[in-house]
Amino acid sequence: MELILPTDEQNASSDWVDAGRAAELLEGSIRRVVLDGRRIALYCTVSGVFASDDSCPHRGGPLSEGVLIGNEVVCPWHLWSFDLRTGLTETVPDLSMQLHEVKIQDDTLLVRLARISHRPLS
């Protein structure tokens, strides 16, 4: 099985980084990993595996400590929810979380990190 999530090619690195075994990320779970010095949240939903920065773009809350509801993650700090497929929130339409491409190859989760990271609102 291979799942690739679209990102802007100009904003992604060319390297895929090993993020662990796919079998260890159970449906409905979130796991935090550190890849190339960046905290990344991995999400497993019925729709597939997704990855984002582990920092909520609102105030920097740890998204890996949030709750998955369908294809959305709810930030534990202020309860803002973000769509894992688009990175968008209905709370502030101009704000989005930083997504990263994910693919599964031979039970290995591979992540291609985006180059640009959003900063929390001040």
N, C-alpha and C positions, 0 to 999 in steps of 0.2 A: 504494500500500500504506500502510495506517495501522495501527500497533500502539500500543495504549494499555495501560499497566500500571496496575493499581489501586493507589491510595494512599488514606489517610484524607483526605477532602476538607477537613476542618478544619485539617489540618496542612500543606496545600499552598498555595503562592502562586497567584494567579489568572493570572499571566503565564507564557507559554511563551517560553523563551529559545532562540535559534538556537545550536546546538552543532556546526554544520558540515554538510558534504555526507554523506548516507547512503552514497553510492557509495564514499567514501574509507575507510569503516570495514568492512574485510573480515571475512568469517566466520572466527571463531577468534581475533580480535584484540581488544586492549584499547587504549584511547586515553585519555590524561588531557587534560582541558580545564579552563579556569577560566571559570566562569559566575557573574556577579554577585559576583565576589570569592571564590567558593568553588571548591576543587579537587574536580572530579567525574571519576569513572572511567566510561567508556562501554565496554560489552561487546557484541560481536556473536557470537551463537551460532546454531546451526541453528534454535533456537526464536524468535529475534528479537533485538532490540536492548534492552539494559537499561542503567540508570544508577544509580550509588550515590555516596555520598561517597567520596573517594579515600583515606580513612583507616579502617583496620581498627578496629572497636570494641574489640578485645582490647588492643592496645598502640599503635595509631596507625600501623601499617605501611602503606606505599603500595600499595594494592590494584591500581593501574594497572601495577605492576611484578610482579604475581602471574602465575599460570598459570591458563588456562581449561581446565576438564575438564568437558565437557558443558555443563550449566547452572550450574556452580559455579565460583567463583574461589577460588584457594588463595593465601593471604597469604604473601608471600615471607619474612617474619620468623619466624613460628612454625608455618607450614604448616597453619593453621586454614583450613577451607574453608567457604564461605558459599553458600547457594543463591540465585541471582540472581532467582528468581521470588518468594521469600518473605523473603529477607534473613537467614534463620536458619542456625545452625550446629548440628551434632549435638554438638559439643564441650561447649558450655554452652547448653542449650536456652533459657534466659532472655535470651540475648544476641543481638542482631540488628544488621545493618548498616543504615544509613539509605538507603532506596531512593527514587528519584525517577521520576515518570511520564515516559514517552518516547512520542513519536509521530513518524511520518515523513510529511511532506507535501511533495509535489513535489521529492523528493530532498533535502529539508532535514530534519536531525535537530532536533527540538524537545524541550526538556526543561522540565518544570514542577518546580521545586525544592520539596522539602518544607521546612517552616519549622523543624521540630525536628531537631536533629542530636544523635546519640548521642556520648558521650564515651568514650574508652578506659578500660578498667579500670585501677585503680592498684595 
